[in-house]
């Protein structure tokens, strides 16, 4: 599989948000502020976004990084989750114990 590398894990723990991290892709591109969420047995990532206030006062988030297809998004997610699981296991963070059978 491609080699993604997780760096700069920062635990957070508010609602479903468990922390955020940076990830380095095989190309050398580094994406900062990828958010990691958990709820029950579900886990997901959200990409960096910019927050702003609309004219009507609503808070809006616009993505900084997007994928041009569902396949590209799913491929990234799968590789990033593998890299994140390896990071959690290597550094014994206590995150995702069900993944490792603890």
Residue pairs with C-beta under 8 A, 6 or more apart in sequence:
1 79
1 82
2 25
2 26
2 79
3 26
3 83
4 23
4 24
4 25
4 26
4 79
4 80
4 82
4 83
5 23
5 24
5 83
6 21
6 22
6 23
6 80
6 83
6 84
6 86
6 87
7 21
7 22
7 23
7 24
7 30
8 21
8 22
8 32
9 19
9 20
9 21
9 87
9 91
9 93
10 19
10 20
10 21
11 18
11 19
11 93
11 95
12 18
12 19
12 20
13 19
16 37
16 38
16 39
17 35
17 36
17 37
18 36
18 37
18 38
18 95
19 35
19 36
19 95
20 33
20 34
20 35
20 36
21 34
21 36
21 84
21 87
22 30
22 31
22 32
22 33
22 34
23 30
23 31
23 34
23 80
23 83
24 30
25 31
31 47
31 48
31 65
32 48
33 48
34 45
34 46
34 47
34 48
34 80
35 45
35 46
35 47
36 43
36 45
36 84
36 95
37 43
37 44
37 45
37 46
38 95
38 96
41 98
43 81
43 96
44 77
45 77
45 80
45 81
47 63
47 64
47 65
47 66
48 63
48 64
48 65
49 61
49 62
49 63
49 64
50 61
50 62
50 64
51 59
51 60
51 61
52 59
52 60
52 62
53 59
53 60
54 60
67 73
67 76
85 96
85 99
87 93
88 94
88 95
88 96
88 99
89 99
89 100
